[in-house]
């Protein structure tokens, strides 16, 4: 399958973004720990994807380097202004609420947020599983190919669990390890699936279904991948 330059740039980041949250959620649920580190790794993968997306956007629009730097500077200024506004808002709240009220509100907010996250996570997981099963059914894989794909998926989950529990000296070292593992996973999937099937897999995993995201935010993807070797 022929891909545009922008899609070639985004493909690895898309795959990382698609695999990471599912694998990390599964391993965190299995081991019962790692919430903070899981969130940090997800944020890093998301930041990498957004950076790739911005580069592809600028490239497609023909934006020169000087203009890109000016846009980045404007974004930084906006973030700083928002940070200062947030601090002012917090100071105002401190004038209105006493310490006990603030603690009660924060605890209630935390509980409601966690309940919602759990609900959304379960909905996303169920929706994702349904879409992946439907996609694999469309491919018409043999029992042996299905089993190989399942084993590869389990290996990816195991690798993510091992990476999450590993100690790193720096964030850059962790990012390099994540990037290396992502490339290995992509190569493993490429051994089992055609280029068209890999593209359909990325599209399906990036879909936002109705459940968990609100009605109308996405539609199920119906690809027509060909079986390897046909």
Secondary structure, DSSP 4 states (H G I P E B T S, - for coil): ----HHHHHHHHHHHHHHHHHHHHHHHHHHHT--HHHHHHHHHHHHHHHHHHHHHHHHHHHT--HHHHHHHHHHHHHHHHHHHHHHHHHHHHHHHHS-HHHHHHHHHHHHHHHHHHHHHHHHHHHHHHHHHHHHHHHHHT--HHHHHHHHHHHHHHHHHHHHHHHS--SSHHHHHHHHHHHHHHHHHHHHHHS-HHHHHHHHHHHH---STTT-TTS-------PPPTT-
